[in-house]
Amino acid sequence: MQEMTTIPRAQWERFLADFSMEHAGQDADIEAVNGEMSRPIAIRLPLIRVAADGAGSHPRVQVSTGDMTGTVNQAISDPVRIQVRQWEEGHAAELELESSGGMAIRVRVSDSRGPVQ
């Protein structure tokens, strides 16, 4: 497994668009993370997209997952860091989106060949 890589802020929108395209439809686990505590938001729902909205004075990053039964959206405001780790030849990945307040969203995706790790 690779180390976490920090994505430069200037590349966020493009990186997230590419990440979304590469991993769309893959099973995803989404967690809200605050320090040592985490809370599941979505478990094994297909990833729809991850997008940054840097417009205005209230930037945010939103993660969308879902299937025929509905969608789950989770967002952080005032993002300060985006990190990624890829494994299994790009078929599985972990993405961490951190806000200025210390809250984070963790996204783990995998393809249908194996479990989300």
C-alpha positions as CSV (number, residue, x, y, z in Angstrom):
1,M,0.0,0.0,0.0
2,Q,1.3,3.4,-0.9
3,E,1.8,6.4,1.5
4,M,-0.8,9.2,1.5
5,T,0.0,11.9,-1.1
6,T,-1.1,15.5,-0.6
7,I,-2.7,17.1,-3.6
8,P,-1.8,20.7,-4.2
9,R,-4.7,23.1,-3.9
10,A,-4.4,24.4,-7.4
11,Q,-5.0,20.8,-8.7
12,W,-8.0,19.9,-6.5
13,E,-10.8,20.4,-9.0
14,R,-9.0,18.5,-11.8
15,F,-7.8,15.8,-9.5
16,L,-11.2,15.2,-8.0
17,A,-12.8,15.1,-11.5
18,D,-10.2,12.5,-12.6
19,F,-10.7,10.5,-9.4
20,S,-14.4,10.6,-9.8
21,M,-14.2,9.4,-13.4
22,E,-11.7,6.6,-12.6
23,H,-13.7,5.3,-9.6
24,A,-17.3,6.0,-10.6
25,G,-19.5,3.1,-9.8
26,Q,-17.0,1.4,-7.5
27,D,-18.2,0.4,-4.1
28,A,-17.3,3.1,-1.5
29,D,-17.3,3.4,2.2
30,I,-17.6,7.0,3.5
31,E,-16.7,8.1,7.0
32,A,-16.8,11.3,8.9
33,V,-13.6,11.6,10.9
34,N,-12.9,13.9,13.9
35,G,-9.6,13.2,15.5
36,E,-9.5,9.6,16.7
37,M,-13.3,9.1,16.2
38,S,-15.0,8.1,13.0
39,R,-18.6,7.6,12.0
40,P,-19.9,5.7,9.0
41,I,-21.9,7.8,6.5
42,A,-22.3,5.2,3.7
43,I,-21.2,1.6,3.4
44,R,-20.6,-0.1,0.1
45,L,-22.5,2.3,-2.1
46,P,-21.3,3.0,-5.6
47,L,-19.3,6.2,-5.9
48,I,-21.0,8.9,-8.0
49,R,-18.5,11.7,-7.7
50,V,-16.3,13.8,-5.5
51,A,-16.2,17.5,-6.4
52,A,-14.7,20.8,-5.1
53,D,-16.6,24.0,-5.3
54,G,-14.1,26.8,-4.7
55,A,-16.5,29.6,-5.7
56,G,-17.2,32.4,-3.3
57,S,-16.1,32.8,0.3
58,H,-17.4,29.4,1.3
59,P,-15.4,26.7,-0.5
60,R,-16.5,23.1,0.0
61,V,-15.9,19.5,-1.2
62,Q,-18.8,17.1,-1.6
63,V,-18.8,13.3,-1.9
64,S,-21.8,11.6,-3.5
65,T,-22.6,7.9,-3.4
66,G,-25.8,6.0,-4.2
67,D,-27.8,3.5,-6.2
68,M,-31.4,3.0,-7.2
69,T,-32.6,3.3,-3.6
70,G,-31.2,6.8,-3.2
71,T,-28.1,8.9,-2.8
72,V,-25.9,9.9,0.1
73,N,-24.1,13.3,0.0
74,Q,-21.5,14.4,2.6
75,A,-19.6,17.7,2.4
76,I,-17.0,19.6,4.3
77,S,-16.7,23.4,4.3
78,D,-13.5,25.3,4.1
79,P,-11.3,22.4,3.0
80,V,-7.5,22.8,3.7
81,R,-6.1,19.4,2.6
82,I,-6.8,16.6,0.2
83,Q,-4.8,13.4,0.4
84,V,-4.9,10.2,-1.6
85,R,-3.5,6.7,-1.4
86,Q,-3.9,4.2,-4.3
87,W,-3.4,0.4,-4.2
88,E,-4.3,-2.6,-6.3
89,E,-3.1,-1.0,-9.6
90,G,-5.4,2.0,-9.2
91,H,-8.5,-0.1,-8.7
92,A,-8.9,0.8,-5.0
93,A,-8.1,4.0,-3.3
94,E,-8.5,6.0,-0.1
95,L,-9.2,9.7,-0.2
96,E,-9.1,12.0,2.8
97,L,-10.7,15.5,2.7
98,E,-9.8,17.7,5.7
99,S,-11.5,20.9,6.8
100,S,-10.0,23.9,8.6
101,G,-11.9,22.8,11.8
102,G,-10.2,19.4,11.9
103,M,-13.2,17.4,10.6
104,A,-12.5,15.1,7.6
105,I,-14.3,12.8,5.2
106,R,-12.6,9.6,4.4
107,V,-13.6,7.8,1.2
108,R,-12.4,4.2,0.4
109,V,-13.3,2.7,-2.9
110,S,-12.7,-0.7,-4.5
111,D,-13.8,-2.5,-7.6
112,S,-16.0,-5.5,-7.6
113,R,-13.0,-7.8,-7.4
114,G,-12.4,-7.4,-3.7
115,P,-13.5,-5.8,-0.4
116,V,-13.1,-2.2,0.5
117,Q,-10.0,-2.1,2.7
